[in-house]
Amino acid sequence: RFSDSRRVVFQSARDGDRGIFWQNADGTGTAERLTTAAAGEEHIPESWSRDGKRLLFAVVQGASRALWVFTLDGRKTEPFGPVQSRESFSASFSPDGQWVAYASTDRTAGLTSANRGVFVEPFPATGEKHQVPKMAVDFHPVWAPDGMRIFFVPAAARPMAAVPVVTR
């Protein structure tokens, strides 16, 4: 959903590639393309910044995913640092738009690996990276509306977890 709740963003193969489009939430109007996926790729929308200027999305090639950013002004796409994963990011911008939380696992990490979990990085990416306290498999991070906590699922059989976050 676009930050103003008037549009939805989605992946579609309507023009032959698996790019990202958006359309009015009530179904009126035509779908408008935002990204074009290269051959062998697909783009998966993740999260809009609260101000509606940027969209986090995954670029998937085979078993590898990279986190990218689409900027509405100028319709530009660029990688969000070197963030890679074998699984879904469930990436989201912090309410102030200055941080990104995402789940990630590297190509060789097992379920309990230290390289698997929920991470937080500044936006734009600087190379600084923090892992929230690891509980289990840890996935699907979501920021609290006040930006003071991150909620996530520690494992399929466990309830939701929350960790406090200080972003200074």
N, C-alpha and C positions, 0 to 999 in steps of 0.2 A: 504494500500500500504506500502511495506517495505521501509525504509528510502532511499535506493539506487535506487528506482523505477524499479528494475529488477524483483521483486517478489510481489505477492499479498498475503495477509493473509485473511483467511476466516473461517467461521464455517461450519462444515459438519457433517452429520450423517452417512457417508459412511461406518463406521465400527460399527455402532450400538449405539454409544454415540454421543453427540453433542460437540465434541472437536474442537480445532483450528488446522488448517493446513496452509501450504504455498506452493506456486508453482510459477514457472516462469510466469511473466506477459504475455508473448507471448503464453502461453498455452503449451509450450514444457516441456518435462520431466514429472515426476510423482509428485503428491501431497505428501508432507511430513508432518507427524503429529508433532505438537508442544505440544499440551496438550491433556489429556484424561479426560473427564468429568465423575464424579462418577454417580451412579444410581440416578435419580431424579434431576440431575444438567444439565446445559448447560453453555458453555463458549462462550462469545461474545467478539471478538477483539475490542479494543478501539483505541489505538494509539501507534506507535513506537517512541522511543526516537530518536533524530536526529542522534546520533551515531550508531543506529541500534543494540544496545546491549540489550535493554529492550522493552517489550511490555506490555502496560496496557490492562487488559481484565476484563470483568465482569463475575462473577460466579453467575448464576441465579438458585435459588431454590424456586419454587412456586412464590410468590409475592415479594420475597426478593432478593436483589442484593448486592453483596460484590465486592469491587474493589481489584484486585490482580495484581501481576507483574510476568511476565515470563522473566527470564534472559537467553539470548541465550547461553552465556558461561556456561556450566554445565547443561543446560536445566532444571533450577530450577524454581519452582513456589512458591510464598508466598503472603500472604495478604498484601495490602498496608494499614497498620494500621487498625483501626476499621471502615473504611468507609463503610457505608451501605446506601441503598436507595430503595424506592419502584419503582422508574422509572429509565430510562436510564441515565448513567453518562455523556456520551459524553466527557470522560476524555481525556486530552492531556498534554504531557510534554511541559514545556517551551523550547524555543530554546536552552538554555544552559543546559537543562536536570536536573536542580536543583530544579524545582518546578513542581507541578501537579495542573491543574485546572480541576474542574468537577462540574456537577450539581447534586444536591442531595435533597431528601426529606425523612424525617424519616417516620416510619410506621404510625404515628398518625397525621402527619401534613396536614393541609388543604392547599388550593391554596395560601392563603396569609400569611401562617405561617412564622415566623422568621427562622424556621428550614428547610425551603425550599429555594433554590437559588443556586448561583454559589459560590464555595469555592476554595481557593488556599491553598496548603500545601507544605512544603519542601519535596524534595526527596533526600534520603530515608525519610520515614515518621518519625516524631519526636513527634507527638501529637499536634504540633502547627497547628492552623487552622484559616484562615481568610476568612470572607465572603465579597465578593465585594459588593459595595453599592446596596442594593436591590431596584429594580424598579417595578417588578410585579411578575410573575411566574418564570422568569429567567432560561433559559436552553440553551444548545448547546454552551458552551464556546470554544473559539478558541484563541490561542495566536497570536499576531502580530509577523511577522518574526523577528523584532528587540527585542521582549520580553518586550517591554515597555507598552503594552496595552493588554487587553483581550476584545475580541468582544463576544457578546452573544445576544440571542433573549430574550427580556423581556416578551413578550406575543405573542400569535399567530397573533394578529391583529396589532402589533406594528412593526416598523422598527428595524433594528439591533442597538444595543447600544455598546458603547466602554467606558472602564474605564482605566485610567492610572494605572500602576503597578510599584511599587518600590520594588525590591527584595533584598535589603541589610539588 
